[in-house]
Amino acid sequence: MRDASGRVVHKSSRRYALAWPKSKADEVRRGRILFERDALLPPGRYTVEVIAFDAQAGTSGVDRVAVAASEPRAGERRVSSLVVVGHAERSALAAAGPLLYQGVRLYPSFGEAVSVGAGKPLAFLFTLRPGDRPLPEARVELLSGDAVVRGANVPWPPSDASGQLRVVSGLSLDGVAAGAYTLRLTLADGQSLESRSA
């Protein structure tokens, strides 16, 4: 992570040594590895640089994304990005993190097609720090263009020790045709309206 001047302010890495039977080689090549880290940063603008190196193939790739960390005002409500879960796997590791939920590792979707079986909901997650105001009403809607195809209210779970509410929930897609959709989260409390989309 680099600050606005280009100075490195946080670094993290991990080496993955993978082994698999030859019969699974194609499946493993199409798979994903989740690399997640937390970084506590002062307010400012940052660039996150991700570099991956494949030692066996001798190839590498780089990606960059800009992020901004703002100073929360006292008592201010804060809501995270809305994340669509691409898939989930049981995890034997007990390491806490934003993508571990009740012993299940959640893998975000990055815009690729999400396959949801019959009777299974489209899973999503977000985090809310309520601040001083009462909890808003939360609703998710599935949109095709501007048309609402499906919607549901989102119940609030209990807050954690820090006062945050971590919501992992789902929206039924039974009867919804395959296609490109937007998932929209709306938070409304009678005084303000906030939304996030994925």
C-alpha positions in Angstrom: 0.0 0.0 0.0 1.4 3.4 -1.0 0.3 6.8 0.3 -0.4 9.8 -2.0 3.4 10.5 -2.3 4.1 7.0 -3.4 5.8 5.9 -0.1 5.1 2.3 0.9 3.1 2.4 4.2 2.1 -1.3 4.5 3.5 -4.5 3.0 2.2 -8.1 3.3 3.0 -11.3 1.4 2.4 -15.0 1.4 4.0 -17.9 -0.4 1.6 -20.6 -1.6 3.1 -24.1 -2.2 0.4 -26.1 -3.9 0.3 -29.8 -4.8 -2.4 -31.7 -6.6 -2.9 -34.9 -8.7 -2.4 -34.5 -12.4 -6.0 -35.4 -13.0 -7.0 -32.2 -11.1 -4.5 -29.8 -12.9 -7.0 -28.0 -15.1 -9.4 -27.6 -12.2 -6.7 -26.1 -10.0 -5.6 -23.7 -12.8 -9.1 -22.4 -13.0 -9.4 -22.0 -9.2 -8.8 -19.0 -7.0 -6.6 -18.3 -4.0 -7.9 -15.8 -1.4 -5.4 -13.4 0.0 -6.8 -11.1 2.6 -5.1 -8.7 4.9 -6.1 -5.8 7.2 -4.2 -2.6 7.3 -4.9 0.3 9.8 -4.3 3.5 8.0 -4.6 7.2 8.8 -7.0 9.2 6.7 -5.7 9.8 3.2 -5.6 8.5 -0.4 -3.8 5.2 -1.1 -2.9 2.9 -3.9 -3.1 -0.8 -3.3 -0.6 -2.7 -5.5 -1.1 -6.5 -5.8 1.7 -8.5 -7.4 1.5 -12.3 -8.1 4.4 -14.4 -9.2 4.0 -17.9 -10.5 7.4 -19.6 -9.9 6.6 -22.7 -11.9 5.6 -20.7 -15.1 8.1 -17.9 -14.4 5.3 -15.3 -14.9 3.9 -12.4 -12.9 1.0 -10.0 -12.9 0.4 -6.6 -11.2 -2.9 -4.8 -10.5 -3.5 -1.5 -8.7 -6.6 0.1 -7.2 -7.0 3.5 -5.5 -8.7 3.7 -2.1 -9.5 6.5 0.3 -9.5 6.3 4.1 -11.6 9.1 5.7 -11.6 10.3 9.3 -15.0 9.3 10.8 -16.8 12.1 12.6 -17.9 11.4 16.2 -21.1 9.4 16.2 -21.2 9.1 12.4 -22.8 6.1 10.8 -20.5 4.1 8.5 -21.4 1.4 6.0 -19.0 -0.8 4.1 -19.2 -1.8 0.4 -21.8 -4.4 -0.5 -20.1 -7.7 -1.4 -21.7 -10.5 -3.4 -20.4 -13.9 -2.3 -19.2 -15.9 -5.3 -18.8 -19.1 -3.3 -18.1 -20.4 0.1 -16.0 -23.2 1.6 -15.7 -24.7 5.1 -12.5 -23.5 6.7 -10.5 -25.5 9.2 -8.5 -22.3 10.0 -9.9 -20.4 13.0 -8.2 -17.1 11.9 -10.7 -14.3 12.3 -11.2 -12.0 9.3 -13.9 -10.1 7.5 -14.4 -13.1 5.1 -14.7 -15.8 7.7 -18.2 -16.4 9.0 -19.2 -19.2 11.3 -16.4 -21.5 10.1 -17.0 -20.8 6.4 -14.6 -18.9 4.2 -16.5 -16.5 1.9 -15.1 -15.8 -1.5 -16.2 -12.5 -3.1 -17.5 -12.3 -6.6 -15.5 -9.9 -8.8 -18.1 -9.5 -11.5 -18.0 -13.0 -12.8 -21.2 -15.1 -13.2 -22.5 -16.4 -9.9 -24.1 -19.8 -10.0 -26.9 -20.3 -7.4 -28.6 -23.7 -7.0 -32.3 -24.1 -6.7 -33.6 -23.1 -3.3 -30.3 -21.4 -2.4 -30.1 -17.6 -2.0 -27.7 -15.1 -3.6 -25.3 -14.5 -0.6 -24.0 -11.0 0.2 -22.3 -9.3 3.1 -21.7 -5.8 4.4 -20.7 -4.2 7.7 -22.4 -1.3 9.5 -21.0 0.9 12.3 -24.3 2.5 13.5 -22.9 5.6 15.2 -25.2 7.6 17.5 -28.4 7.3 15.4 -31.0 4.5 15.6 -30.5 1.6 13.3 -31.9 2.3 9.8 -34.2 -0.1 7.9 -32.1 -2.2 5.5 -33.4 -3.6 2.2 -31.8 -5.4 -0.7 -33.1 -5.4 -4.2 -32.2 -7.2 -7.4 -32.4 -4.9 -10.4 -32.5 -5.5 -14.1 -31.7 -2.1 -15.5 -33.9 0.2 -13.4 -36.6 -2.5 -12.8 -36.8 -4.2 -9.4 -37.0 -7.9 -10.0 -36.8 -9.1 -6.3 -36.4 -7.5 -2.9 -36.3 -8.2 0.8 -35.8 -6.5 4.1 -32.5 -7.4 5.8 -32.6 -8.2 9.5 -29.9 -6.9 11.8 -27.7 -9.3 13.7 -26.4 -8.5 17.1 -23.4 -6.1 17.2 -20.0 -7.4 18.0 -17.7 -6.3 20.8 -16.7 -3.1 18.8 -20.3 -2.1 18.2 -20.2 -3.1 14.5 -22.9 -5.2 12.8 -21.6 -7.7 10.3 -24.4 -8.8 8.0 -24.1 -12.0 6.1 -27.4 -12.8 4.4 -29.0 -13.8 1.2 -31.7 -13.0 -1.4 -33.8 -15.8 -2.9 -33.4 -16.1 -6.7 -36.0 -18.8 -7.3 -37.8 -18.1 -10.6 -35.3 -15.4 -11.6 -33.9 -15.9 -15.1 -30.2 -16.0 -15.8 -28.8 -12.6 -16.8 -26.9 -9.5 -15.7 -28.3 -7.9 -12.5 -27.3 -5.3 -9.9 -27.8 -6.0 -6.2 -28.6 -2.8 -4.3 -28.6 -2.2 -0.6 -30.6 0.7 0.8 -30.4 2.0 4.3 -33.1 4.5 5.4 -33.9 6.0 8.8 -36.5 8.7 8.0 -33.7 11.4 7.9 -31.3 10.0 5.4 -31.0 7.4 2.7 -27.8 5.6 1.8 -27.2 2.9 -0.8 -24.5 0.5 -2.0 -24.5 -1.6 -5.2 -22.7 -4.6 -6.5 
